[in-house]
Amino acid sequence: SNEKNKIEFKKPKSHISGKEGAKNAPSWAKGNKPYKNESGKDFAKRLMDAKYGRGNYQKDSNPEFNKIKKWGDRAWE
């Protein structure tokens, strides 16, 4: 069966404020969802790799990376 090949995504938490959910992630990131077992950090890395190419951006003190990471950690369940 195809069940185990199906990618599962986290669902947006309901009733969460913009600040609580760190919803100030870059607009280009907004169509994406983290995978079920994906950390905010891995989610941010996947999106940034796709946009800029692996290794073509700084992770440390990168506002885009940090915003996506926080959004990935806080806004989904």
LUMLUMDREN-2810 file (N, C-alpha, C; in Angstrom, 1 decimal):
<atoms>
<atom><aa>S</aa><ch>A</ch><at>N</at><xx>0.8</xx><yy>-1.2</yy><zz>0.0</zz></atom>
<atom><aa>S</aa><ch>A</ch><at>CA</at><xx>0.0</xx><yy>0.0</yy><zz>0.0</zz></atom>
<atom><aa>S</aa><ch>A</ch><at>C</at><xx>0.9</xx><yy>1.2</yy><zz>0.0</zz></atom>
<atom><aa>N</aa><ch>A</ch><at>N</at><xx>0.3</xx><yy>2.3</yy><zz>-0.4</zz></atom>
<atom><aa>N</aa><ch>A</ch><at>CA</at><xx>1.0</xx><yy>3.6</yy><zz>-0.4</zz></atom>
<atom><aa>N</aa><ch>A</ch><at>C</at><xx>1.0</xx><yy>4.4</yy><zz>0.9</zz></atom>
<atom><aa>E</aa><ch>A</ch><at>N</at><xx>0.4</xx><yy>3.8</yy><zz>1.9</zz></atom>
<atom><aa>E</aa><ch>A</ch><at>CA</at><xx>0.2</xx><yy>4.5</yy><zz>3.2</zz></atom>
<atom><aa>E</aa><ch>A</ch><at>C</at><xx>1.6</xx><yy>5.0</yy><zz>3.7</zz></atom>
<atom><aa>K</aa><ch>A</ch><at>N</at><xx>2.6</xx><yy>4.2</yy><zz>3.7</zz></atom>
<atom><aa>K</aa><ch>A</ch><at>CA</at><xx>3.8</xx><yy>4.6</yy><zz>4.3</zz></atom>
<atom><aa>K</aa><ch>A</ch><at>C</at><xx>4.7</xx><yy>5.6</yy><zz>3.5</zz></atom>
<atom><aa>N</aa><ch>A</ch><at>N</at><xx>4.3</xx><yy>5.7</yy><zz>2.2</zz></atom>
<atom><aa>N</aa><ch>A</ch><at>CA</at><xx>5.0</xx><yy>6.6</yy><zz>1.3</zz></atom>
<atom><aa>N</aa><ch>A</ch><at>C</at><xx>4.4</xx><yy>8.0</yy><zz>1.4</zz></atom>
<atom><aa>K</aa><ch>A</ch><at>N</at><xx>3.2</xx><yy>8.1</yy><zz>2.0</zz></atom>
<atom><aa>K</aa><ch>A</ch><at>CA</at><xx>2.5</xx><yy>9.3</yy><zz>2.0</zz></atom>
<atom><aa>K</aa><ch>A</ch><at>C</at><xx>3.2</xx><yy>10.3</yy><zz>3.0</zz></atom>
<atom><aa>I</aa><ch>A</ch><at>N</at><xx>3.5</xx><yy>11.5</yy><zz>2.6</zz></atom>
<atom><aa>I</aa><ch>A</ch><at>CA</at><xx>4.1</xx><yy>12.4</yy><zz>3.4</zz></atom>
<atom><aa>I</aa><ch>A</ch><at>C</at><xx>3.0</xx><yy>13.1</yy><zz>4.3</zz></atom>
<atom><aa>E</aa><ch>A</ch><at>N</at><xx>3.3</xx><yy>13.1</yy><zz>5.6</zz></atom>
<atom><aa>E</aa><ch>A</ch><at>CA</at><xx>2.3</xx><yy>13.7</yy><zz>6.5</zz></atom>
<atom><aa>E</aa><ch>A</ch><at>C</at><xx>2.9</xx><yy>15.0</yy><zz>7.0</zz></atom>
<atom><aa>F</aa><ch>A</ch><at>N</at><xx>2.0</xx><yy>16.0</yy><zz>7.0</zz></atom>
<atom><aa>F</aa><ch>A</ch><at>CA</at><xx>2.4</xx><yy>17.4</yy><zz>7.5</zz></atom>
<atom><aa>F</aa><ch>A</ch><at>C</at><xx>1.8</xx><yy>17.7</yy><zz>8.9</zz></atom>
<atom><aa>K</aa><ch>A</ch><at>N</at><xx>2.4</xx><yy>18.5</yy><zz>9.6</zz></atom>
<atom><aa>K</aa><ch>A</ch><at>CA</at><xx>1.8</xx><yy>19.0</yy><zz>10.8</zz></atom>
<atom><aa>K</aa><ch>A</ch><at>C</at><xx>0.6</xx><yy>19.9</yy><zz>10.4</zz></atom>
<atom><aa>K</aa><ch>A</ch><at>N</at><xx>-0.3</xx><yy>20.1</yy><zz>11.4</zz></atom>
<atom><aa>K</aa><ch>A</ch><at>CA</at><xx>-1.4</xx><yy>21.0</yy><zz>11.1</zz></atom>
<atom><aa>K</aa><ch>A</ch><at>C</at><xx>-1.2</xx><yy>22.3</yy><zz>11.9</zz></atom>
<atom><aa>P</aa><ch>A</ch><at>N</at><xx>-1.8</xx><yy>23.4</yy><zz>11.3</zz></atom>
<atom><aa>P</aa><ch>A</ch><at>CA</at><xx>-1.6</xx><yy>24.7</yy><zz>12.0</zz></atom>
<atom><aa>P</aa><ch>A</ch><at>C</at><xx>-2.4</xx><yy>24.6</yy><zz>13.4</zz></atom>
<atom><aa>K</aa><ch>A</ch><at>N</at><xx>-1.7</xx><yy>25.1</yy><zz>14.4</zz></atom>
<atom><aa>K</aa><ch>A</ch><at>CA</at><xx>-2.4</xx><yy>25.2</yy><zz>15.7</zz></atom>
<atom><aa>K</aa><ch>A</ch><at>C</at><xx>-3.5</xx><yy>26.2</yy><zz>15.6</zz></atom>
<atom><aa>S</aa><ch>A</ch><at>N</at><xx>-4.7</xx><yy>25.9</yy><zz>16.1</zz></atom>
<atom><aa>S</aa><ch>A</ch><at>CA</at><xx>-5.8</xx><yy>26.9</yy><zz>16.0</zz></atom>
<atom><aa>S</aa><ch>A</ch><at>C</at><xx>-5.7</xx><yy>27.8</yy><zz>17.3</zz></atom>
<atom><aa>H</aa><ch>A</ch><at>N</at><xx>-6.4</xx><yy>29.0</yy><zz>17.2</zz></atom>
<atom><aa>H</aa><ch>A</ch><at>CA</at><xx>-6.5</xx><yy>29.9</yy><zz>18.3</zz></atom>
<atom><aa>H</aa><ch>A</ch><at>C</at><xx>-5.1</xx><yy>30.3</yy><zz>18.8</zz></atom>
<atom><aa>I</aa><ch>A</ch><at>N</at><xx>-4.2</xx><yy>30.7</yy><zz>17.9</zz></atom>
<atom><aa>I</aa><ch>A</ch><at>CA</at><xx>-2.9</xx><yy>31.1</yy><zz>18.4</zz></atom>
<atom><aa>I</aa><ch>A</ch><at>C</at><xx>-2.6</xx><yy>32.5</yy><zz>17.8</zz></atom>
<atom><aa>S</aa><ch>A</ch><at>N</at><xx>-2.1</xx><yy>33.3</yy><zz>18.6</zz></atom>
<atom><aa>S</aa><ch>A</ch><at>CA</at><xx>-1.9</xx><yy>34.7</yy><zz>18.2</zz></atom>
<atom><aa>S</aa><ch>A</ch><at>C</at><xx>-0.7</xx><yy>34.8</yy><zz>17.3</zz></atom>
<atom><aa>G</aa><ch>A</ch><at>N</at><xx>-0.6</xx><yy>35.9</yy><zz>16.6</zz></atom>
<atom><aa>G</aa><ch>A</ch><at>CA</at><xx>0.6</xx><yy>36.1</yy><zz>15.6</zz></atom>
<atom><aa>G</aa><ch>A</ch><at>C</at><xx>1.9</xx><yy>36.0</yy><zz>16.4</zz></atom>
<atom><aa>K</aa><ch>A</ch><at>N</at><xx>2.0</xx><yy>36.6</yy><zz>17.5</zz></atom>
<atom><aa>K</aa><ch>A</ch><at>CA</at><xx>3.3</xx><yy>36.6</yy><zz>18.2</zz></atom>
<atom><aa>K</aa><ch>A</ch><at>C</at><xx>3.6</xx><yy>35.2</yy><zz>18.8</zz></atom>
<atom><aa>E</aa><ch>A</ch><at>N</at><xx>2.6</xx><yy>34.6</yy><zz>19.4</zz></atom>
<atom><aa>E</aa><ch>A</ch><at>CA</at><xx>2.7</xx><yy>33.3</yy><zz>20.0</zz></atom>
<atom><aa>E</aa><ch>A</ch><at>C</at><xx>3.1</xx><yy>32.3</yy><zz>18.9</zz></atom>
<atom><aa>G</aa><ch>A</ch><at>N</at><xx>2.5</xx><yy>32.4</yy><zz>17.7</zz></atom>
<atom><aa>G</aa><ch>A</ch><at>CA</at><xx>2.8</xx><yy>31.5</yy><zz>16.6</zz></atom>
<atom><aa>G</aa><ch>A</ch><at>C</at><xx>4.0</xx><yy>31.9</yy><zz>15.8</zz></atom>
<atom><aa>A</aa><ch>A</ch><at>N</at><xx>4.6</xx><yy>33.0</yy><zz>16.1</zz></atom>
<atom><aa>A</aa><ch>A</ch><at>CA</at><xx>5.8</xx><yy>33.5</yy><zz>15.4</zz></atom>
<atom><aa>A</aa><ch>A</ch><at>C</at><xx>5.4</xx><yy>33.6</yy><zz>13.9</zz></atom>
<atom><aa>K</aa><ch>A</ch><at>N</at><xx>4.3</xx><yy>34.2</yy><zz>13.6</zz></atom>
<atom><aa>K</aa><ch>A</ch><at>CA</at><xx>3.8</xx><yy>34.2</yy><zz>12.2</zz></atom>
<atom><aa>K</aa><ch>A</ch><at>C</at><xx>4.4</xx><yy>35.3</yy><zz>11.3</zz></atom>
<atom><aa>N</aa><ch>A</ch><at>N</at><xx>5.5</xx><yy>35.9</yy><zz>11.8</zz></atom>
<atom><aa>N</aa><ch>A</ch><at>CA</at><xx>6.1</xx><yy>36.9</yy><zz>10.9</zz></atom>
<atom><aa>N</aa><ch>A</ch><at>C</at><xx>7.2</xx><yy>36.2</yy><zz>10.0</zz></atom>
<atom><aa>A</aa><ch>A</ch><at>N</at><xx>7.0</xx><yy>35.0</yy><zz>9.8</zz></atom>
<atom><aa>A</aa><ch>A</ch><at>CA</at><xx>7.9</xx><yy>34.3</yy><zz>8.8</zz></atom>
<atom><aa>A</aa><ch>A</ch><at>C</at><xx>7.8</xx><yy>35.0</yy><zz>7.5</zz></atom>
<atom><aa>P</aa><ch>A</ch><at>N</at><xx>8.9</xx><yy>34.9</yy><zz>6.6</zz></atom>
<atom><aa>P</aa><ch>A</ch><at>CA</at><xx>8.8</xx><yy>35.6</yy><zz>5.3</zz></atom>
<atom><aa>P</aa><ch>A</ch><at>C</at><xx>7.7</xx><yy>35.1</yy><zz>4.5</zz></atom>
<atom><aa>S</aa><ch>A</ch><at>N</at><xx>7.1</xx><yy>36.0</yy><zz>3.7</zz></atom>
<atom><aa>S</aa><ch>A</ch><at>CA</at><xx>5.9</xx><yy>35.7</yy><zz>2.9</zz></atom>
<atom><aa>S</aa><ch>A</ch><at>C</at><xx>6.2</xx><yy>34.5</yy><zz>2.0</zz></atom>
<atom><aa>W</aa><ch>A</ch><at>N</at><xx>7.4</xx><yy>34.4</yy><zz>1.4</zz></atom>
<atom><aa>W</aa><ch>A</ch><at>CA</at><xx>7.7</xx><yy>33.4</yy><zz>0.5</zz></atom>
<atom><aa>W</aa><ch>A</ch><at>C</at><xx>7.6</xx><yy>32.0</yy><zz>1.1</zz></atom>
<atom><aa>A</aa><ch>A</ch><at>N</at><xx>7.8</xx><yy>32.0</yy><zz>2.4</zz></atom>
<atom><aa>A</aa><ch>A</ch><at>CA</at><xx>7.8</xx><yy>30.7</yy><zz>3.1</zz></atom>
<atom><aa>A</aa><ch>A</ch><at>C</at><xx>6.3</xx><yy>30.2</yy><zz>3.5</zz></atom>
<atom><aa>K</aa><ch>A</ch><at>N</at><xx>5.4</xx><yy>31.1</yy><zz>3.4</zz></atom>
<atom><aa>K</aa><ch>A</ch><at>CA</at><xx>4.0</xx><yy>30.8</yy><zz>3.9</zz></atom>
<atom><aa>K</aa><ch>A</ch><at>C</at><xx>3.3</xx><yy>29.7</yy><zz>3.3</zz></atom>
<atom><aa>G</aa><ch>A</ch><at>N</at><xx>3.5</xx><yy>29.3</yy><zz>2.1</zz></atom>
<atom><aa>G</aa><ch>A</ch><at>CA</at><xx>2.8</xx><yy>28.2</yy><zz>1.5</zz></atom>
<atom><aa>G</aa><ch>A</ch><at>C</at><xx>3.2</xx><yy>26.8</yy><zz>2.0</zz></atom>
<atom><aa>N</aa><ch>A</ch><at>N</at><xx>4.2</xx><yy>26.8</yy><zz>2.8</zz></atom>
<atom><aa>N</aa><ch>A</ch><at>CA</at><xx>4.8</xx><yy>25.5</yy><zz>3.2</zz></atom>
<atom><aa>N</aa><ch>A</ch><at>C</at><xx>4.4</xx><yy>25.1</yy><zz>4.6</zz></atom>
<atom><aa>K</aa><ch>A</ch><at>N</at><xx>4.5</xx><yy>23.8</yy><zz>4.8</zz></atom>
<atom><aa>K</aa><ch>A</ch><at>CA</at><xx>4.1</xx><yy>23.2</yy><zz>6.1</zz></atom>
<atom><aa>K</aa><ch>A</ch><at>C</at><xx>5.3</xx><yy>22.3</yy><zz>6.6</zz></atom>
<atom><aa>P</aa><ch>A</ch><at>N</at><xx>5.5</xx><yy>22.2</yy><zz>7.9</zz></atom>
<atom><aa>P</aa><ch>A</ch><at>CA</at><xx>6.5</xx><yy>21.3</yy><zz>8.3</zz></atom>
<atom><aa>P</aa><ch>A</ch><at>C</at><xx>6.0</xx><yy>19.8</yy><zz>8.2</zz></atom>
<atom><aa>Y</aa><ch>A</ch><at>N</at><xx>6.9</xx><yy>18.9</yy><zz>8.0</zz></atom>
<atom><aa>Y</aa><ch>A</ch><at>CA</at><xx>6.5</xx><yy>17.5</yy><zz>8.0</zz></atom>
<atom><aa>Y</aa><ch>A</ch><at>C</at><xx>6.3</xx><yy>17.1</yy><zz>9.5</zz></atom>
<atom><aa>K</aa><ch>A</ch><at>N</at><xx>5.5</xx><yy>16.0</yy><zz>9.6</zz></atom>
<atom><aa>K</aa><ch>A</ch><at>CA</at><xx>5.1</xx><yy>15.5</yy><zz>11.0</zz></atom>
<atom><aa>K</aa><ch>A</ch><at>C</at><xx>6.3</xx><yy>15.5</yy><zz>12.0</zz></atom>
<atom><aa>N</aa><ch>A</ch><at>N</at><xx>7.4</xx><yy>14.9</yy><zz>11.6</zz></atom>
<atom><aa>N</aa><ch>A</ch><at>CA</at><xx>8.5</xx><yy>14.7</yy><zz>12.6</zz></atom>
<atom><aa>N</aa><ch>A</ch><at>C</at><xx>9.7</xx><yy>15.7</yy><zz>12.3</zz></atom>
<atom><aa>E</aa><ch>A</ch><at>N</at><xx>9.3</xx><yy>16.8</yy><zz>11.7</zz></atom>
<atom><aa>E</aa><ch>A</ch><at>CA</at><xx>10.4</xx><yy>17.8</yy><zz>11.4</zz></atom>
<atom><aa>E</aa><ch>A</ch><at>C</at><xx>10.4</xx><yy>18.9</yy><zz>12.4</zz></atom>
<atom><aa>S</aa><ch>A</ch><at>N</at><xx>11.6</xx><yy>19.2</yy><zz>12.9</zz></atom>
<atom><aa>S</aa><ch>A</ch><at>CA</at><xx>11.8</xx><yy>20.3</yy><zz>13.9</zz></atom>
<atom><aa>S</aa><ch>A</ch><at>C</at><xx>11.8</xx><yy>21.6</yy><zz>13.1</zz></atom>
<atom><aa>G</aa><ch>A</ch><at>N</at><xx>11.6</xx><yy>22.7</yy><zz>13.9</zz></atom>
<atom><aa>G</aa><ch>A</ch><at>CA</at><xx>11.6</xx><yy>24.0</yy><zz>13.3</zz></atom>
<atom><aa>G</aa><ch>A</ch><at>C</at><xx>12.9</xx><yy>24.3</yy><zz>12.5</zz></atom>
<atom><aa>K</aa><ch>A</ch><at>N</at><xx>14.0</xx><yy>23.8</yy><zz>13.1</zz></atom>
<atom><aa>K</aa><ch>A</ch><at>CA</at><xx>15.3</xx><yy>24.0</yy><zz>12.5</zz></atom>
<atom><aa>K</aa><ch>A</ch><at>C</at><xx>15.4</xx><yy>23.3</yy><zz>11.2</zz></atom>
<atom><aa>D</aa><ch>A</ch><at>N</at><xx>14.9</xx><yy>22.1</yy><zz>11.2</zz></atom>
<atom><aa>D</aa><ch>A</ch><at>CA</at><xx>15.0</xx><yy>21.3</yy><zz>9.9</zz></atom>
<atom><aa>D</aa><ch>A</ch><at>C</at><xx>14.1</xx><yy>21.9</yy><zz>8.8</zz></atom>
<atom><aa>F</aa><ch>A</ch><at>N</at><xx>12.9</xx><yy>22.3</yy><zz>9.3</zz></atom>
<atom><aa>F</aa><ch>A</ch><at>CA</at><xx>11.9</xx><yy>23.0</yy><zz>8.4</zz></atom>
<atom><aa>F</aa><ch>A</ch><at>C</at><xx>12.6</xx><yy>24.2</yy><zz>7.8</zz></atom>
<atom><aa>A</aa><ch>A</ch><at>N</at><xx>13.2</xx><yy>25.0</yy><zz>8.6</zz></atom>
<atom><aa>A</aa><ch>A</ch><at>CA</at><xx>13.8</xx><yy>26.3</yy><zz>8.1</zz></atom>
<atom><aa>A</aa><ch>A</ch><at>C</at><xx>15.0</xx><yy>25.9</yy><zz>7.1</zz></atom>
<atom><aa>K</aa><ch>A</ch><at>N</at><xx>15.8</xx><yy>24.9</yy><zz>7.4</zz></atom>
<atom><aa>K</aa><ch>A</ch><at>CA</at><xx>16.9</xx><yy>24.5</yy><zz>6.6</zz></atom>
<atom><aa>K</aa><ch>A</ch><at>C</at><xx>16.3</xx><yy>24.0</yy><zz>5.2</zz></atom>
<atom><aa>R</aa><ch>A</ch><at>N</at><xx>15.3</xx><yy>23.2</yy><zz>5.3</zz></atom>
<atom><aa>R</aa><ch>A</ch><at>CA</at><xx>14.7</xx><yy>22.7</yy><zz>4.0</zz></atom>
<atom><aa>R</aa><ch>A</ch><at>C</at><xx>14.2</xx><yy>23.9</yy><zz>3.1</zz></atom>
<atom><aa>L</aa><ch>A</ch><at>N</at><xx>13.5</xx><yy>24.8</yy><zz>3.7</zz></atom>
<atom><aa>L</aa><ch>A</ch><at>CA</at><xx>13.0</xx><yy>25.9</yy><zz>2.9</zz></atom>
<atom><aa>L</aa><ch>A</ch><at>C</at><xx>14.1</xx><yy>26.8</yy><zz>2.4</zz></atom>
<atom><aa>M</aa><ch>A</ch><at>N</at><xx>15.1</xx><yy>27.1</yy><zz>3.3</zz></atom>
<atom><aa>M</aa><ch>A</ch><at>CA</at><xx>16.2</xx><yy>28.0</yy><zz>2.9</zz></atom>
<atom><aa>M</aa><ch>A</ch><at>C</at><xx>17.0</xx><yy>27.3</yy><zz>1.8</zz></atom>
<atom><aa>D</aa><ch>A</ch><at>N</at><xx>17.3</xx><yy>26.0</yy><zz>1.9</zz></atom>
<atom><aa>D</aa><ch>A</ch><at>CA</at><xx>18.0</xx><yy>25.2</yy><zz>0.9</zz></atom>
<atom><aa>D</aa><ch>A</ch><at>C</at><xx>17.3</xx><yy>25.3</yy><zz>-0.4</zz></atom>
<atom><aa>A</aa><ch>A</ch><at>N</at><xx>16.0</xx><yy>25.2</yy><zz>-0.4</zz></atom>
<atom><aa>A</aa><ch>A</ch><at>CA</at><xx>15.2</xx><yy>25.2</yy><zz>-1.6</zz></atom>
<atom><aa>A</aa><ch>A</ch><at>C</at><xx>15.2</xx><yy>26.6</yy><zz>-2.3</zz></atom>
<atom><aa>K</aa><ch>A</ch><at>N</at><xx>15.2</xx><yy>27.6</yy><zz>-1.5</zz></atom>
<atom><aa>K</aa><ch>A</ch><at>CA</at><xx>15.2</xx><yy>29.0</yy><zz>-2.0</zz></atom>
<atom><aa>K</aa><ch>A</ch><at>C</at><xx>16.6</xx><yy>29.5</yy><zz>-2.5</zz></atom>
<atom><aa>Y</aa><ch>A</ch><at>N</at><xx>17.6</xx><yy>29.2</yy><zz>-1.6</zz></atom>
<atom><aa>Y</aa><ch>A</ch><at>CA</at><xx>18.9</xx><yy>29.8</yy><zz>-1.9</zz></atom>
<atom><aa>Y</aa><ch>A</ch><at>C</at><xx>20.0</xx><yy>28.8</yy><zz>-2.3</zz></atom>
<atom><aa>G</aa><ch>A</ch><at>N</at><xx>19.7</xx><yy>27.5</yy><zz>-2.2</zz></atom>
<atom><aa>G</aa><ch>A</ch><at>CA</at><xx>20.7</xx><yy>26.5</yy><zz>-2.4</zz></atom>
<atom><aa>G</aa><ch>A</ch><at>C</at><xx>21.4</xx><yy>26.2</yy><zz>-1.2</zz></atom>
<atom><aa>R</aa><ch>A</ch><at>N</at><xx>21.7</xx><yy>24.9</yy><zz>-1.0</zz></atom>
<atom><aa>R</aa><ch>A</ch><at>CA</at><xx>22.4</xx><yy>24.4</yy><zz>0.2</zz></atom>
<atom><aa>R</aa><ch>A</ch><at>C</at><xx>23.7</xx><yy>25.2</yy><zz>0.4</zz></atom>
<atom><aa>G</aa><ch>A</ch><at>N</at><xx>23.9</xx><yy>25.7</yy><zz>1.6</zz></atom>
<atom><aa>G</aa><ch>A</ch><at>CA</at><xx>25.2</xx><yy>26.3</yy><zz>1.9</zz></atom>
<atom><aa>G</aa><ch>A</ch><at>C</at><xx>25.3</xx><yy>27.7</yy><zz>1.4</zz></atom>
<atom><aa>N</aa><ch>A</ch><at>N</at><xx>24.3</xx><yy>28.3</yy><zz>0.7</zz></atom>
<atom><aa>N</aa><ch>A</ch><at>CA</at><xx>24.4</xx><yy>29.6</yy><zz>0.1</zz></atom>
<atom><aa>N</aa><ch>A</ch><at>C</at><xx>23.9</xx><yy>30.7</yy><zz>1.0</zz></atom>
<atom><aa>Y</aa><ch>A</ch><at>N</at><xx>23.7</xx><yy>30.4</yy><zz>2.3</zz></atom>
<atom><aa>Y</aa><ch>A</ch><at>CA</at><xx>23.2</xx><yy>31.4</yy><zz>3.2</zz></atom>
<atom><aa>Y</aa><ch>A</ch><at>C</at><xx>23.7</xx><yy>31.1</yy><zz>4.6</zz></atom>
<atom><aa>Q</aa><ch>A</ch><at>N</at><xx>23.7</xx><yy>32.1</yy><zz>5.5</zz></atom>
<atom><aa>Q</aa><ch>A</ch><at>CA</at><xx>24.2</xx><yy>31.9</yy><zz>6.8</zz></atom>
<atom><aa>Q</aa><ch>A</ch><at>C</at><xx>23.0</xx><yy>31.4</yy><zz>7.7</zz></atom>
<atom><aa>K</aa><ch>A</ch><at>N</at><xx>23.2</xx><yy>30.4</yy><zz>8.6</zz></atom>
<atom><aa>K</aa><ch>A</ch><at>CA</at><xx>22.2</xx><yy>30.0</yy><zz>9.5</zz></atom>
<atom><aa>K</aa><ch>A</ch><at>C</at><xx>22.2</xx><yy>30.8</yy><zz>10.7</zz></atom>
<atom><aa>D</aa><ch>A</ch><at>N</at><xx>23.4</xx><yy>31.1</yy><zz>11.2</zz></atom>
<atom><aa>D</aa><ch>A</ch><at>CA</at><xx>23.6</xx><yy>31.9</yy><zz>12.5</zz></atom>
<atom><aa>D</aa><ch>A</ch><at>C</at><xx>23.2</xx><yy>33.3</yy><zz>12.2</zz></atom>
<atom><aa>S</aa><ch>A</ch><at>N</at><xx>22.4</xx><yy>33.8</yy><zz>13.1</zz></atom>
<atom><aa>S</aa><ch>A</ch><at>CA</at><xx>22.0</xx><yy>35.2</yy><zz>13.1</zz></atom>
<atom><aa>S</aa><ch>A</ch><at>C</at><xx>21.4</xx><yy>35.6</yy><zz>11.8</zz></atom>
<atom><aa>N</aa><ch>A</ch><at>N</at><xx>20.7</xx><yy>34.7</yy><zz>11.1</zz></atom>
<atom><aa>N</aa><ch>A</ch><at>CA</at><xx>20.0</xx><yy>35.0</yy><zz>9.8</zz></atom>
<atom><aa>N</aa><ch>A</ch><at>C</at><xx>18.5</xx><yy>35.2</yy><zz>10.2</zz></atom>
<atom><aa>P</aa><ch>A</ch><at>N</at><xx>18.0</xx><yy>36.4</yy><zz>10.0</zz></atom>
<atom><aa>P</aa><ch>A</ch><at>CA</at><xx>16.6</xx><yy>36.7</yy><zz>10.5</zz></atom>
<atom><aa>P</aa><ch>A</ch><at>C</at><xx>15.6</xx><yy>35.8</yy><zz>9.8</zz></atom>
<atom><aa>E</aa><ch>A</ch><at>N</at><xx>15.8</xx><yy>35.5</yy><zz>8.5</zz></atom>
<atom><aa>E</aa><ch>A</ch><at>CA</at><xx>14.8</xx><yy>34.7</yy><zz>7.8</zz></atom>
<atom><aa>E</aa><ch>A</ch><at>C</at><xx>14.8</xx><yy>33.3</yy><zz>8.3</zz></atom>
<atom><aa>F</aa><ch>A</ch><at>N</at><xx>16.0</xx><yy>32.7</yy><zz>8.5</zz></atom>
<atom><aa>F</aa><ch>A</ch><at>CA</at><xx>16.1</xx><yy>31.4</yy><zz>9.0</zz></atom>
<atom><aa>F</aa><ch>A</ch><at>C</at><xx>15.5</xx><yy>31.3</yy><zz>10.4</zz></atom>
<atom><aa>N</aa><ch>A</ch><at>N</at><xx>15.8</xx><yy>32.3</yy><zz>11.3</zz></atom>
<atom><aa>N</aa><ch>A</ch><at>CA</at><xx>15.3</xx><yy>32.2</yy><zz>12.6</zz></atom>
<atom><aa>N</aa><ch>A</ch><at>C</at><xx>13.8</xx><yy>32.4</yy><zz>12.7</zz></atom>
<atom><aa>K</aa><ch>A</ch><at>N</at><xx>13.2</xx><yy>33.2</yy><zz>11.8</zz></atom>
<atom><aa>K</aa><ch>A</ch><at>CA</at><xx>11.8</xx><yy>33.4</yy><zz>11.8</zz></atom>
<atom><aa>K</aa><ch>A</ch><at>C</at><xx>11.1</xx><yy>32.2</yy><zz>11.4</zz></atom>
<atom><aa>I</aa><ch>A</ch><at>N</at><xx>11.6</xx><yy>31.5</yy><zz>10.3</zz></atom>
<atom><aa>I</aa><ch>A</ch><at>CA</at><xx>11.0</xx><yy>30.3</yy><zz>9.8</zz></atom>
<atom><aa>I</aa><ch>A</ch><at>C</at><xx>11.1</xx><yy>29.2</yy><zz>10.9</zz></atom>
<atom><aa>K</aa><ch>A</ch><at>N</at><xx>12.2</xx><yy>29.1</yy><zz>11.6</zz></atom>
<atom><aa>K</aa><ch>A</ch><at>CA</at><xx>12.5</xx><yy>28.1</yy><zz>12.6</zz></atom>
<atom><aa>K</aa><ch>A</ch><at>C</at><xx>11.5</xx><yy>28.3</yy><zz>13.8</zz></atom>
<atom><aa>K</aa><ch>A</ch><at>N</at><xx>11.3</xx><yy>29.5</yy><zz>14.2</zz></atom>
<atom><aa>K</aa><ch>A</ch><at>CA</at><xx>10.4</xx><yy>29.8</yy><zz>15.3</zz></atom>
<atom><aa>K</aa><ch>A</ch><at>C</at><xx>8.9</xx><yy>29.5</yy><zz>14.9</zz></atom>
<atom><aa>W</aa><ch>A</ch><at>N</at><xx>8.6</xx><yy>29.9</yy><zz>13.7</zz></atom>
<atom><aa>W</aa><ch>A</ch><at>CA</at><xx>7.3</xx><yy>29.6</yy><zz>13.1</zz></atom>
<atom><aa>W</aa><ch>A</ch><at>C</at><xx>7.0</xx><yy>28.1</yy><zz>13.1</zz></atom>
<atom><aa>G</aa><ch>A</ch><at>N</at><xx>8.0</xx><yy>27.4</yy><zz>12.6</zz></atom>
<atom><aa>G</aa><ch>A</ch><at>CA</at><xx>7.9</xx><yy>25.9</yy><zz>12.5</zz></atom>
<atom><aa>G</aa><ch>A</ch><at>C</at><xx>7.7</xx><yy>25.3</yy><zz>13.8</zz></atom>
<atom><aa>D</aa><ch>A</ch><at>N</at><xx>8.4</xx><yy>25.8</yy><zz>14.8</zz></atom>
<atom><aa>D</aa><ch>A</ch><at>CA</at><xx>8.3</xx><yy>25.2</yy><zz>16.2</zz></atom>
<atom><aa>D</aa><ch>A</ch><at>C</at><xx>7.0</xx><yy>25.6</yy><zz>16.9</zz></atom>
<atom><aa>R</aa><ch>A</ch><at>N</at><xx>6.5</xx><yy>26.8</yy><zz>16.7</zz></atom>
<atom><aa>R</aa><ch>A</ch><at>CA</at><xx>5.4</xx><yy>27.3</yy><zz>17.5</zz></atom>
<atom><aa>R</aa><ch>A</ch><at>C</at><xx>4.0</xx><yy>27.2</yy><zz>16.9</zz></atom>
<atom><aa>A</aa><ch>A</ch><at>N</at><xx>3.9</xx><yy>27.3</yy><zz>15.6</zz></atom>
<atom><aa>A</aa><ch>A</ch><at>CA</at><xx>2.6</xx><yy>27.5</yy><zz>15.0</zz></atom>
<atom><aa>A</aa><ch>A</ch><at>C</at><xx>1.9</xx><yy>26.2</yy><zz>14.5</zz></atom>
<atom><aa>W</aa><ch>A</ch><at>N</at><xx>2.6</xx><yy>25.0</yy><zz>14.7</zz></atom>
<atom><aa>W</aa><ch>A</ch><at>CA</at><xx>2.1</xx><yy>23.7</yy><zz>14.2</zz></atom>
<atom><aa>W</aa><ch>A</ch><at>C</at><xx>2.1</xx><yy>22.7</yy><zz>15.2</zz></atom>
<atom><aa>E</aa><ch>A</ch><at>N</at><xx>1.2</xx><yy>21.7</yy><zz>15.0</zz></atom>
<atom><aa>E</aa><ch>A</ch><at>CA</at><xx>1.2</xx><yy>20.5</yy><zz>15.9</zz></atom>
<atom><aa>E</aa><ch>A</ch><at>C</at><xx>1.0</xx><yy>19.2</yy><zz>15.2</zz></atom>
</atoms>
